[in-house]
Amino acid sequence: MNDERGQVGGVARLLPWAGPEGKPCYLLGGAEGGLISRMADDAERVQLEMAGELLAHATDLLADSRATPPQLRYLLARMAESLTDVRRIAVSRGVQTLP
């Protein structure tokens, strides 16, 4: 039977980085605690820490009445990247599914 990722039997883990052309990257049948799995855990940890730091920066910048449109656009671009990372982590952990 195929699962939602098209994998026949077994479990596929969505990795916290994109493959060629920005497509999702999966670890197929990898043992939990294996090298790639640990690398993915580390990458997710860094991405979540960076999201927290970016959120704190956004709070500060949005409270600053002197913030310029280019600064706000840059912040929004980084927030979009971070949200993409956080969403990918949520999908990987089974909290959400890809459309």
Steps between C-alpha positions, in 0.01 A plus 500: 500500500629850415516760776442875444857542369467218246727272705407134480518362853741645752538856616648796316629797698472844345844657535543864608659601172378510143634289218573610145253755364367562853320167515452319834778261604418178685701247695362161403521217746774672700557371847417750769826619645690439175739757359253674265229493765736665753603759241132575437435531875790745532382702200146518641633613836699782334205601283268522802756699700546739208121538470485601867779753456335639188169534681671698778665722238164550326340606825775759556496629143123533486505699824756742351321790330822574308497164320526558127305324224817321376567374853143374531511333156826328594345385828194368318716306253696337784175427688358327189814284475479415867130419482573264211760323717268480801214368286728232353594395855131482597429280197799281583372451854150416381339819627394607151493346155619645171224625268 
